[in-house]
Amino acid sequence: MKPLKQKHKTRLLHAITADIETAASLARTAARAASHHAAAGRFDKALQHILEAEPALYDAAKLVTLATYVNRRDSGDA
């Protein structure tokens, strides 16, 4: 496989970063809601919000893996 052009690598990593920021924002919002409900004693609601954060955190972790792969691919470490 030939190396990515620098401009394509830059665009790809920029898109990955934007998606990670979105996933982190969703997880942060869910965590704040969970904390609010837990403080008010609404534990079922708190758990519901915690579970809503899980897919966003999973997506962010996968995006970090992808970014690492893209970076290593061109440097010969993959």
N, C-alpha and C positions, 0 to 999 in steps of 0.2 A: 504494500500500500504506500502510495507516495505521500510525502508530508503535506500538511495543510498549508495553504498560503497564509502569511501573517495576517492579512486583512480578514480572512475567513475565520481563523482561530480567534482573533479579537472579537469579531461579531458573535461567534458562538459562546465564548466565555462571558461576554456582556449579556447575552440572552439568558444564560444559566444564572448569572448573578441576579438579574431582575426577577427570575422565577424563584430563586432562593429568598429574596427579600419579600416577595408576595407570600410564600409559604410561611416564613417567619412571622409576618404580620398577622396572618390568620391564626397561627398557633398562639401568638401573644394575646390576641383578642379573646380567644377561647380560654386561655389561662387566667386572664383578668376576670372574666365572667365566672369561671369556676371558683376563684378566690372569693369573689363577692358572695356567691351563693353559699359557699362553705362557712364564711363568717356569719351569715344569717341563719345557719343551721339547716339549709336546704341541701342536704348531702346528695340526694338523688340528682338534683339539678347540677350540682358541682361535678359529679361523676359524668353526667351527660356531656358537659362542656369539655372535660378532660378527654373524653373519648372522641370528641369532635377535633381536638388538636392533633390526635395521633396521625391521621392521614397526611396532614400538612408537614409534620415532622418527618414522616417516612419519605415524602417527596423531596424534602430538603436534603435528607441524607443521601438519597439516590442522585440528586443533582451534584452534590459535592463529589461523589464517586465519579460521575461523568466528567466533571471539570478536571479531576485528578488524572483520569484516563487521557483526556485530550492533551493535557500538559505533558504527560509522560510519553505519549505516542510519538510526538515529534522530537523528543529528546533521546529516544532510543531506550528508555527504561521499561517499556511495556513488554 
